[in-house]
Amino acid sequence: MRHIILFLSTLLILILSLSTSYANNEVELFRLRVVNDYSGPIEVSLDKGNSWIALGRVDRPAVTYNPDAFRASGYIEIGVVSASAVNAIHITVGKGEADPINTSEKSGRTISIIPRGTDTSTEPNSRILTNIEGGTLIFREWSPFVGNKVFLAKEEELSPIPDNYVPSIGDRLVILVTAPSIMPKEILFENRVDGNVYICYSETEREVVAKVVRAVKGTGRFGGTLFALPSSVRANHPGVIDISTSGVFGGEYTDATIEEAGGFQIIPNRHANTPELKGVWTAAQWMILSPIDENFLEGAFPLFRGLIRPGYTVEGRFGDSNIWMKLPVIKGLNNTALANMREFKIILPTLEITPPRETVNPPTITSIKVNIIEKTLEVEGIADSGVKIQVVVNNFIRGEGYSKADGFFYIKNIPAFSRNLVTCKAIDPAGRESIIGKRIGITIPNLDTEE
């Protein structure tokens, strides 16, 4: 009896010591499947693999792993998602012997899934290049959480990826996207030294999960923010939460300058002491956090694993105001842009997963505007995010481009003739096509007629 009482007492202490954010089970939301082959399908399943919805395809498969991956990929176990971002999904497939925190060496080995236009390599490497636009689909609303498990599918069976997994052509990777069954409503950061970081379940129920060692005051040139909507999460991995303030770059990303990017990062204190990041202790673009107990924050729920996905909205309160508002749009290096931000929060949406319209219906184009520029045409407009736009002039395709995460598209240098009937067609990454829209008549005197 005495042993039973002691056991129950110990169990009660353990239960009471667990915060609510750690103490609820995970549920499966959906599955992602990527076939590692040229034109291999990228699909989502809402019924545990019984049926699949096409999202896009693979443009170039991976055939090896990256032996020198980002440092924080070594903070998490093998066989899971180690980063979820608007411009990449990284998977840790192996680790070296080095301690990634206390030595100058990195240990993580990764393969990556990346958006179209972000890798100009012609030869296969450690990155699965997709035809999906950054900041859309698997890089936003269908993205996984850090720590989600990754499997190899063989027939109807799922098996964990082996240590030091080397991808082969035709491999089917399946990511089980799971999340806590009890989801908080927001994560609140007090932007001051010794401020608290709260997980908030309601207006009255919240818990402290970290302390602020260094407040954020400015913004920096974090390149991945070019793919993210302003005032939103750009990325989460075992050593960072990256927030965008710059917004989506409207052109091809290879044409962007570093001054187009803007945002700030939240990092744990041990990670902040690694060789690449020691400068953050005197920089304005980083918030540095410490744990509230003997546990480490790196790679740990709820901040650096399992709760945050790219695209989540961020709001702040500034000065003496109690009104929550979107963060200001700021690009480039600015050391004082957020100096009056008193606190900010990441809003966590509910987990009622239903296919967004663009994944089950043909895409749509909302608006088109045609401009004449030096005897050529330029077309801009709004469409579903992440779709290919074809400009049709006099029944021939004369130009192509892509709508970005915000739906905006802009296509220039389109050949013009004396008489032009202009319209556009949208094609989503899975190949679904929009209907042909109304033709816009444009007359340009003194130009050659179309042959």
HELIX and SHEET records of a PDB file:
HELIX    1   1 ARG A    2  SER A   17  1                                  16    
HELIX    2   2 ARG A   71  TYR A   75  5                                   5    
HELIX    3   3 LEU A  137  PHE A  139  5                                   3    
HELIX    4   4 GLY A  223  PHE A  227  5                                   5    
HELIX    5   5 TYR A  253  ASP A  255  5                                   3    
HELIX    6   6 ILE A  258  GLU A  260  5                                   3    
HELIX    7   7 ASN A  269  ALA A  272  1                                   4    
HELIX    8   8 PRO A  275  THR A  282  5                                   8    
HELIX    9   9 ARG A  357  THR A  359  5                                   3    
SHEET    1   A20 GLU A 157  PRO A 160  0                                        
SHEET    2   A20 VAL A 150  LYS A 154 -1                                        
SHEET    3   A20 ARG A 172  PRO A 180 -1                                        
SHEET    4   A20 GLU A  26  VAL A  35 -1                                        
SHEET    5   A20 PRO A  41  SER A  45 -1                                        
SHEET    6   A20 ILE A  53  ARG A  60 -1                                        
SHEET    7   A20 ARG A 127  THR A 130 -1                                        
SHEET    8   A20 GLY A 108  ILE A 114  1                                        
SHEET    9   A20 ALA A  88  LYS A  95 -1                                        
SHEET   10   A20 VAL A  80  ALA A  85 -1                                        
SHEET   11   A20 SER A 232  HIS A 237 -1                                        
SHEET   12   A20 VAL A 240  SER A 244 -1                                        
SHEET   13   A20 GLY A 263  PRO A 268 -1                                        
SHEET   14   A20 TRP A 286  SER A 290  1                                        
SHEET   15   A20 ARG A 206  ARG A 214 -1                                        
SHEET   16   A20 ASN A 196  CYS A 200 -1                                        
SHEET   17   A20 GLU A 186  GLU A 190 -1                                        
SHEET   18   A20 MET A 341  ILE A 347 -1                                        
SHEET   19   A20 VAL A 314  PHE A 318 -1                                        
SHEET   20   A20 MET A 325  LYS A 326 -1                                        
SHEET    1   B 3 ILE A 365  ILE A 373  0                                        
SHEET    2   B 3 THR A 376  ALA A 383 -1                                        
SHEET    3   B 3 PHE A 408  PRO A 415 -1                                        
SHEET    1   C 4 PHE A 396  TYR A 402  0                                        
SHEET    2   C 4 LYS A 388  VAL A 393 -1                                        
SHEET    3   C 4 ARG A 419  ILE A 427 -1                                        
SHEET    4   C 4 ILE A 440  THR A 443 -1                                        
END                                                                             
